[in-house]
Amino acid sequence: MDSPRLLRRCLFAALPAALVASAAVTPVHAGPTTTAAATAAAVTFQDNFDGPAGSAVDSSKWQIETGDNVNNHERQYYTSGSKNAALDGQGHLVITARKENPANYQCWYGTCQYTSARLNTSGKFTTTYGHVEARMKIPRGQGMWPAFWMLGTPVNWPDSGEIDVMENVGYEPSTVHGTIHGPGYSGSGGIGAAYSLPNGQAFADAFHTFAVDWAPDAITWSVDGTVYQRRTPADLGGRTWVFNKPFFLILNLAVGGYWPGDPDGSTAFPQQLVVDSVTVTTSDSSGGTGAPIKGLAGKCVDVAGANSANGTPVQLYDCNGTAAQNWTVSSDGTIRALGKCLDVTGNGTADGSTVQLWDCTGGPNQKWAVSSAHDIVNPQANKCLDVTGNNSANGTRLQIWTCTGGANQKWTVG
């Protein structure tokens, strides 16, 4: 069911953001993921928040915004330094929202009732495309509003665009939202969806990984490796797709506002957004989000017919530069094209198990390791991606097979 949301704008150098109504999406499969290193991927930004307890964030990566937010009717004042954003000495950034009435912090409604923090990478890091993720444990309670999101540069909202990787409001403890905003689809007209944990679990109970895979003409959202929505220019009804330029990252914990409502007597303070890591990965060192995977006879790994339907065969074919051959080796160990994952059919581990395209589920049959020897290995089966019968003809199906070192098992990404 859609829920009403109102325009959210930030202050501080006129950097705005917005929220919208979103349709909840139930994934086909929801399960835990196993993080795997993707050696073909280039990490272009990473912060694991290592440092002494109480120290401020790395100023070479983040700047801290200060002030209040009248446009959203939020209740917090964002402070500088390490007052509300500090390392905990255990590899985490902790953004803390506190209930207080400091006389020197004046908000739009008078003396501020709460303090919190907001960080961004503007002027320090931007990315165009890639796998963008944060592993976090969100706060709980009425009025809490944590977010991990991006703004396009130069900022001229909404024309410059916004990608909300994850937002949560405290009255929905089991649900997060992902949204895009741009010219003609901002504020309440933004385009997004919601993801809910099964069985009433709360996001505040454990760390979860929130991510987008961003390609020139598609953005795909996932939680713990489970994809729950994909947006393309076709979703915009003729409006302009503005997601082909640099964006910077933002982390914040707001208190109150039009969408979450104000805290009440049930909300315990302080509340914390605990961030374990933020990582941006692209599939090659040039910064592109996708690349061909070339193998036998110089031909490419290809999704048959460029068909994104579940179960579409993955095959060998002449390289043609289409989206059906544009693969992203993601930091979660998946290899993706057309918004879906390279998948071993039926969770098979036997020699000859075919490979197909399927919704990303986080399952072990979708995990791959790319070695320096140019093998692409499914660790669960301990078998290599293989061209059936060593046949270089167009349309030859790909499969997994015991690793032999043959030319039909050697692949180059990019």
N, C-alpha and C positions, 0 to 999 in steps of 0.2 A: 504494500500500500504506500502511495506517495505521502510524504509529510511536508507541510509548508516550511519553507526557509526564506529568510530575507537577506538582502544584500549585506555582505561583510566587507568592509574596507579597512585597510590598515593605514596608520599615519606613518611618520618617520620617512622622510624623503618621498612621500606620496606613493608608498608601495601598497597597493590594494589587494584584497582577496575576497572571494565570495563563496556562498553556499547555496545549494539548490535542493529541490526535491529529487529523490532517487528511488528507483524501483529496486526492492530487495531481490537478490539473486541467490538461488540455492545451487551450489556446484554439483556436478554429477558425482564427483568423488571428492571427499575431504579427508586428508590424512596427513601425518607428519612428514616432513622432508628431512633428508640427510644432506647437509651442506657438503659439496664437493668442489675441489679446486678445478677451475677451467683454465688449463695452462695456455690455451690459445687466446684467452681473453686478456685485455689490458686494463688494469685498474687505474683509472684516471683520478679518482678521489677516494680517500679512505681515512676515517678517523675512528680509532678504537678507544679513544678517550683514556689513554694511559697517562698517569701522572699522580703526584701526591694528593692525598685527600685534602679538599678545600681549595685546591688551586683552580684558577680560571681556565676556560677553554683556550685552545691554541689560536692565538690572534692572527697567525698566518693563514688560517683556514676559515675563521668565523669572525664576524663583527656582531656586537650586541646592540640591539635597538633599545631605545628608552622612550617612555611616554605612555599615554593612555590611548583609547580608541573610542571616540565619540560615535563614529558611524555605525558601529555594531552595538552600541550601548553596553560594551563590556565593562566589567567592574574593576579590573586590575590595572596597576601601574607597572610597566616593564622597567626593571632597574638595570643598572650597569654593573660591571665587575663580576664578582663571584657571589654577590648577595643571594641571588635566586637561581644562578646557574653555576654549578661547580662540579669538579670531578670528585668521585668518592674514594679514590685510591684503589679501587678494585676493577678498573677498566670500564667505568660507566660515567656518563654525564647525567647529572641529576638536576632537572629543572623543577624547582619547588614553588608552589603557590601557597602563600601564607595569608592568613586573615590578620589584618593589623590596620591601624589608623595613624600612619606617620604624617604629621602635620606638614612636612615639606613635600609630600607627594599630592599634587592636586589633579583630580580627574574632572571630566566634563560635568559630573554631577556634584562636585564639591570635594571634600577630603576623601581620598581613596580608601576603600575598605580592604583591598587585597593588593599584594605585590606578586609578581611572577617574572618570567624572562622569555625573551624571543631572540633567536639568533638567525643570521643569514650569511650566505657566502658571496653576496654581491661585491663585485670588485676584486674578489679573491679566487673564485672558481665558478665557471659556467660549463654546461655541457649541451651539446646538440645530439640527441639520441643516446641510446644505451640502456643498460639495466641499472636502475636507480632503486636502492633499497635501504631501509633502516630496520634494525632489530631493536624493539622497544617493549617496555612494559608500561602500559598507560595507567593513569590514575582512575579512581572511582569516585562517584558521588554526584548528586544533582548540581548542575552548574559548571561542571568541569568540561573543558573543550580543548583537548590536545590535537595537534596537527603536524603533519610532515608534508610539505608541498613545495611548489616551484613557481616562479614568475619569469615571464619572458623579458628580454632586454632589447632596447632600452624600455623602461617601464612606462607604459601609457595605457593603463588598465581601462577597459577590458581588451582593447585592440591588440595589446602585446601578448595576451594569453596568460592562462594560469592552469597548472596541472596539480590537482590535489591528490597526492599519493594515498594519504590516510587522514581521515578526520573522525572523531568520535565525540558524541555528546553524552554526558553522564547518565541521562535517563534511559540510554540504550546500552547497557553494559555488555551486551553480547554482539553488538553490531558496529561496523565501521563503514565509512563511505569513501568512494573515489569519484572524482568529478573533473571535467574540463570546462573552462570558461573562455570566451572570446567575443568578438564583435557580433552582437545580436543573440548571443546565448550565454549571458552572464547573469549573476544574481539568481533570481528565481527561475531563470530560463537556462541555467547551466545544464550540462548533460552528464549523467552519472548513474551509479548503481550502488547498492549496499551489499555487504557480505556479513553473514551471521554465523557465529560458531554453533556447532551442533549441541543439542542436549542442554541448552541454557547456560553453557559455560560463559564466564566473564573474561574479557580481554585483560582486565586488571590482575587476573590470578597468575599470569605467566608471561614470559617474553614471547613475542610473535614477530615474524618478519613481514614487513609491508613493502611491496615493490611495484614498480611499473617497468615494462619492457617497451621502450619508445623507439619506433621506427619512423621513416619519413612519412608514411601514410597510415600508421596504426599506433595506438597506445593500448597496452594490455595490462590490466591490474591483477595482482595476486596477493594472497595471504598465505604464508607458510608454503609457498610453491603452488597453491591451488588457484588457478585462474578463475575469476568471477565476472569479468567483463572485458570487452574489446571494443574500442571506438575507432572509426575511420572517417574520412571526409564524407562518406555516404550517409553518416548519421546526422549531418548538419543541415540537411534540407536546403542545400544551395548556399549556405553561409560560408564564410571564409575559414579555412583551416590555417591556423597561425602557429602550428607546432613544428616549424622547420627552421628554427633559429636558436641561439643560445638562451638557456634558462639557468637561473641560480636556485639554490636550495634554501629552505626555511624550516626551522623547528620552533614551535612555541607551545605554551600552555596558557590559554585564555581562561578567564573566570567570568561566567555570566555572559549576557548578551541576548540578542533577539532569539537566536536558535536554541541554545541550551537552556535559557532561562537562568534566573539567579540561584545561587546556593540557598539552601534552607536549613532548618534545624537538623536534618538528617545527614548533612555534609560535614564530615570531620576534616579538620585542618591540622597540620599542613598536608597537602596532596603533592604527589611527585610523578613526573614523567621521567622514567629511567631509560636512557638510551645506551645500548650496548655498543652499537656500531652504526656508521653510515658509510655506504660504499657505492661508488659509481663505476661500472664496468662497461667497456666497449669491446667488441669482438676482435679488434685489431688496434695496433698502435697508432694508426692514423685517425682514430676516433670515430670511425663509422660504426653504426649499430649492427649491420649485417654484412655478411660476406659469403661468396661461394665456397663450397667445399669440393675440391677437385680430387679425382682419383684416377682409376684405370683409363688409359688412353687419353688423359687430359680432360675427361668428361666430368660432369657435375652431379652432385646429389640433388635430386629433383623431386618435387611433389607432383605426382601424375596429374596432368591437366590443370595444374594450379588450383586444384579443388581442395578447399579447406575442410571438407566434411570429415568427420571421424572415420577412420579406417581407410582413408585414401592411401594407396601404395606409395612408398618412397622408392625411387628407381635411379638408375644411371641414365644420363641424357646429355646431349650436346649443351655446352654452356651457352646461355642466351641472356643472362643478366636480368631475368624476370624475378618477381617476388617469390616465385616457387623455388628459386635457387638462392635466396637471400637468407642465410642462416645466422642466428645469434648464439654464440657459445656463452651461456649465462653463468654467473658466479654460483648459482645453486646446483650446477652440474647438469642442467638440461641443455638441449640443443633445439632451437625453436625457429619455425618459419610460419608465416601466415597466421601468427598469433597462437600457434599450437606447438606441441612437442613431438620430437622424434621418439618413437615408442616401439618396444618389442611386442609384437602381437601376442595377446593372451598371457602376458607376463611370462613368456616362454624363456627357457634357459638352454634348450637343446640346440645342437647344431642344426641349422636350416630354419630356425625360427625367423619368420619374416619381420620386416620393419615397416612401420606405417606412421601416419600422422594421427594424433589424438589430442583431445583436451589435456592440458597439463594437470596432473593429479598429485605430483610429489612422490609417485611410486618408484620403486627401484628399477622397474623396466624402462624408466625414462631418465636414468642417470648415466652419464657418460664421462669418461676421462680421456682427454686428448694428450697423448704422450709426445715427447720430443722425437721419438722414432716414427712419428706420423701414423700411429695406431689410434683408432677411436674405439675404446673398450667399454663394454657394459660391465661394471664391476660385479653386479649380482650374478651374472652368468660366467664372468671371467672369460668372455669371448669378444672377438673383434667384429666391427662393422665390415661386411664382406660383400663383394659383387658375386652373385650366384654364378657358379660354373666358370668363373674367370672370363665371362662373356662381356665384351665391351659394346655390344649392340645397344642402340637406344631402346629404353624401356625395360632393360634387365633389372629385375627386382633385387633390392638389397635385403640382406639377412644378417644374422650373427653366426659366427663359426669360430671354432677353436683357432687361436691365433697361430699363423704359420709363417708370417713374414713375407707372404707373397704380394705381388703388385696389386692384386685385387683387394688387399686389405690396407693399402697405404693411401693416406689422405692429407691434403694440404688445405688449411683454412686460410682464405683470403687470396 
